[in-house]
């Protein structure tokens, strides 16, 4: 199985294991809140109005027909870079339907604990069991059903990082120009791409949401940058994805739903890993805790997934 590239170390060269302030929330004076809100608004204007590199059909169009972005297994990509949904849907479906094991990580995109958790547990395990799990990244933020407000512990930039990762995971794949015409069964970004993109951002989380940095990570993992911009800059808070003539895929709506999910599951610590709907292991303030078995060991996690998968298939 193709390995997921694993970046290690913090952006400044320090070891994130020694960081103890990943969950510390600070009181912010009103004028700084206004500045932060202005920053978020300027980001929306920036990604809407600034010129972008043309990435129609994603970065895979720069490769020869039948090839894929380096590091991406062929089984995750369409047969040709410009393959349409109709062509994709006509392909014979030879894979048997199987029961995949739920695996989920609840994180904050600018949290050092999330970086350690992904790189030392989730990614090494996923190299072995990505085809046997139903994996998703969920995000932790302050949100309620009674208000449209969303607050992220590490500020508005973290909310943007969360939205970018959620948008990348939910974009149509292969890319299309008209999301509103897509059937619900249209595939979304393969996990090996979306998780690689998430790790690329979180590996240098202090740089989120620098435009050039986000663009570089999107290019590396074959994420259509223009579509990513459109999703992250949507200010519509409706939980839709452009289907049936509804509003287009919205990063704000995705983050709201994700944060509500984390809250409903009482996942309040970044990073909390859940396997088969139960807490598997938590990394908090630089240390592993509340782990099942030797849960911080990626091989133990992979072995448990293999066991559960064999039982159910």
C-alpha positions in Angstrom: 0.0 0.0 0.0 1.3 3.5 -0.9 2.6 5.3 2.1 1.3 8.7 3.2 4.1 11.2 3.5 4.6 12.2 7.1 6.1 15.5 8.0 7.7 15.8 11.4 8.7 18.7 13.6 7.2 22.2 14.0 7.6 25.0 11.5 10.3 26.6 13.6 12.2 23.4 14.1 11.1 22.8 17.6 9.5 19.6 18.9 5.8 20.1 19.4 5.8 17.4 22.0 7.1 20.0 24.5 4.4 22.5 23.9 2.0 22.8 26.8 -0.3 25.6 25.6 -2.3 23.8 22.9 -5.6 24.1 24.7 -5.0 27.4 26.6 -7.6 29.9 25.9 -6.8 33.5 26.4 -9.1 36.5 27.1 -9.1 38.8 24.2 -9.7 42.6 24.6 -12.6 44.0 22.5 -10.3 45.9 20.2 -8.3 42.8 19.4 -11.6 40.9 18.7 -12.4 43.7 16.2 -8.9 43.3 14.6 -9.4 39.5 14.3 -12.8 39.9 12.8 -11.3 42.4 10.3 -8.6 39.9 9.5 -11.1 37.2 8.7 -13.1 39.6 6.5 -10.0 40.7 4.6 -9.2 37.0 4.0 -12.6 36.5 2.4 -12.0 39.5 0.2 -8.5 38.3 -0.6 -9.4 34.8 -1.7 -12.3 36.2 -3.7 -10.6 39.0 -5.5 -6.9 38.1 -5.7 -5.9 36.4 -9.0 -5.4 32.7 -8.7 -3.5 30.1 -10.7 -5.7 28.4 -13.3 -6.2 24.8 -12.0 -9.1 23.5 -14.0 -9.5 19.8 -13.3 -6.9 20.0 -10.6 -3.2 19.7 -10.7 -3.4 16.2 -12.2 -3.9 17.7 -15.6 -0.2 18.5 -15.7 0.7 14.8 -15.7 0.5 12.4 -18.6 -2.8 10.5 -19.2 -3.2 7.6 -16.9 -0.7 9.0 -14.4 -1.4 10.6 -11.1 0.1 13.1 -8.7 3.3 11.6 -7.3 2.7 9.7 -4.1 -0.9 9.0 -4.9 -1.8 5.3 -5.5 -3.4 4.7 -9.0 -6.4 3.1 -7.4 -7.5 6.5 -5.9 -7.4 8.5 -9.2 -9.6 8.5 -12.3 -8.3 6.7 -15.4 -7.6 10.0 -17.1 -7.1 13.5 -15.8 -10.1 14.8 -17.6 -12.5 11.9 -17.0 -16.1 13.0 -16.7 -18.6 11.8 -14.1 -20.5 9.9 -16.9 -17.3 8.1 -17.9 -16.4 7.4 -14.2 -19.9 6.1 -13.5 -19.8 3.7 -16.4 -16.8 1.9 -15.1 -17.5 -1.6 -13.9 -17.7 -1.8 -10.1 -15.6 -4.8 -9.2 -15.1 -4.1 -5.5 -17.4 -6.0 -3.1 -19.3 -4.0 -0.6 -17.6 -4.3 2.7 -18.2 -3.0 6.2 -15.6 -0.4 7.1 -14.6 0.5 10.6 -15.4 4.0 11.8 -12.2 5.9 12.7 -12.3 9.6 13.6 -9.9 12.3 14.9 -11.3 15.4 16.5 -8.7 18.2 16.2 -8.0 22.0 16.0 -6.0 22.9 12.9 -3.5 25.2 14.8 -3.0 22.9 17.8 0.4 21.3 18.4 -1.4 18.2 19.9 -3.2 17.7 16.6 0.1 17.8 14.8 1.6 15.1 17.1 -1.5 13.0 17.0 -1.8 12.9 13.3 1.9 12.3 12.6 2.7 9.8 15.3 -0.6 7.8 15.4 -3.2 8.5 12.7 -1.0 8.7 9.6 1.3 5.7 10.4 -1.8 3.6 11.1 -3.6 4.8 8.0 -0.7 3.6 5.8 -1.8 0.1 6.7 -5.6 0.3 7.1 -6.9 3.2 4.9 -8.9 0.8 2.8 -10.6 -0.8 5.9 -11.8 2.3 7.7 -14.4 5.0 7.2 -12.2 7.9 8.3 -13.0 11.5 9.0 -11.4 14.5 10.6 -13.8 16.5 12.8 -13.1 19.8 14.4 -13.5 21.3 17.8 -14.9 24.8 18.1 -17.4 26.8 20.1 -20.8 26.7 18.3 -24.5 26.3 19.1 -27.7 25.7 17.2 -29.0 29.1 18.5 -26.4 31.3 16.9 -24.5 31.6 13.7 -21.3 32.5 15.6 -18.3 30.2 15.5 -15.3 30.6 17.8 -12.0 28.8 17.5 -9.6 28.5 20.4 -6.6 29.8 18.5 -8.5 32.6 16.7 -10.1 33.3 13.3 -7.1 31.9 11.4 -7.7 28.5 13.0 -11.4 28.6 11.8 -10.1 29.3 8.3 -7.7 26.3 8.6 -10.5 24.1 9.8 -12.7 25.2 6.8 -10.0 24.6 4.3 -9.4 21.1 5.5 -13.1 20.3 5.5 -13.6 21.9 2.1 -10.7 19.8 0.7 -12.3 16.6 2.0 -15.7 17.4 0.5 -14.9 18.7 -2.9 -16.2 16.7 -5.9 -13.5 14.3 -7.3 -12.8 14.4 -10.2 -13.4 18.2 -10.2 -16.3 19.6 -12.0 -17.4 23.1 -13.1 -21.0 22.7 -11.9 -21.6 21.2 -8.5 -25.3 21.9 -8.7 -25.7 19.2 -11.4 -24.0 16.5 -9.5 -25.8 13.4 -8.2 -25.5 12.6 -4.5 -23.4 9.6 -5.4 -20.7 11.6 -7.0 -17.4 10.8 -5.3 -15.6 13.2 -3.1 -11.8 13.7 -2.5 -10.1 10.4 -1.8 -9.0 10.2 1.8 -5.3 9.8 0.9 -5.4 13.2 -0.8 -7.5 15.1 1.8 -5.6 13.7 4.7 -2.3 14.4 3.1 -3.5 18.0 2.5 -4.6 18.3 6.1 -1.2 17.0 7.4 0.6 19.4 5.0 -1.2 22.4 6.6 -1.0 21.2 10.2 2.7 20.3 9.8 3.4 24.1 9.6 0.2 25.3 11.4 1.7 28.7 12.3 1.5 29.5 8.5 -2.2 28.9 8.3 -3.9 30.6 6.3 -1.1 32.1 4.2 -2.3 32.0 0.6 0.9 30.7 -1.0 1.3 28.1 1.7 -2.3 26.8 1.2 -1.7 26.9 -2.6 1.4 24.8 -2.2 -0.3 22.1 -0.1 -3.2 22.0 -2.5 -0.9 21.6 -5.4 1.1 18.8 -3.7 -2.0 16.7 -3.1 -4.0 17.4 -6.2 -6.7 19.6 -4.6 -8.4 22.0 -7.0 -7.3 25.4 -5.6 -10.0 27.4 -7.2 -12.7 25.1 -5.9 -11.1 25.2 -2.4 -11.1 29.0 -2.5 -14.8 29.1 -3.5 -15.8 26.7 -0.7 -13.8 28.4 2.0 -15.0 31.9 1.0 -18.7 31.0 1.0 -20.5 33.0 3.6 -23.7 31.0 3.3 -24.3 29.1 6.5 -26.7 26.6 5.0 -25.6 22.9 5.3 -25.7 22.1 1.6 -23.2 21.1 -1.1 -24.6 22.6 -4.2 -26.8 19.6 -5.0 -30.4 19.9 -6.3 -29.9 23.7 -7.0 -29.1 24.4 -3.4 -26.3 26.8 -2.1 -22.8 25.7 -3.0 -20.5 23.8 -0.7 -19.8 26.1 2.2 -16.8 26.0 4.5 -18.7 27.8 7.3 -21.5 25.2 7.1 -19.1 22.3 7.1 -17.3 23.7 10.1 -20.5 24.3 12.0 -21.7 20.8 11.4 -18.3 19.3 12.3 -18.1 21.3 15.5 -21.7 20.3 16.5 -20.8 16.7 15.8 -17.7 16.9 18.1 -19.8 18.6 20.8 -22.5 15.9 20.6 -19.9 13.2 21.0 -18.3 15.1 24.0 -15.0 15.3 22.1 -13.6 18.5 23.6 -9.9 17.9 23.5 -7.6 18.2 20.5 -6.6 15.6 19.7 -9.2 12.9 20.5 -9.1 9.7 18.4 -12.2 7.5 18.3 -12.4 4.0 16.9 -15.6 2.2 16.3 -17.6 5.0 18.0 -15.5 4.8 21.2 -12.6 6.9 22.5 -9.3 5.2 21.5 -6.7 7.7 22.6 -6.2 11.4 23.5 -3.2 13.6 23.1 -3.5 16.6 25.3 -0.9 19.2 26.5 2.0 17.2 25.0 1.0 13.8 26.5 -1.0 10.7 25.6 -3.8 9.8 28.0 -7.0 7.7 28.3 -5.7 5.3 25.7 -7.2 1.9 25.1 -4.6 -0.9 25.3 -1.3 0.6 24.1 -3.4 3.0 22.0 -0.7 5.5 21.2 1.1 2.9 19.2 0.0 3.1 15.6 0.6 -0.7 15.1 -1.8 -1.5 17.9 -4.4 0.8 16.3 -3.9 -0.9 12.9 -4.1 -4.4 14.5 -7.4 -3.5 16.2 -8.8 -2.2 13.0 -7.7 -5.4 11.2 -9.4 -7.5 13.9 -12.7 -5.6 13.8 -12.7 -5.6 10.0 -12.1 -9.4 9.9 -15.0 -9.9 12.3 -17.5 -7.9 10.2 -16.5 -9.0 6.7 
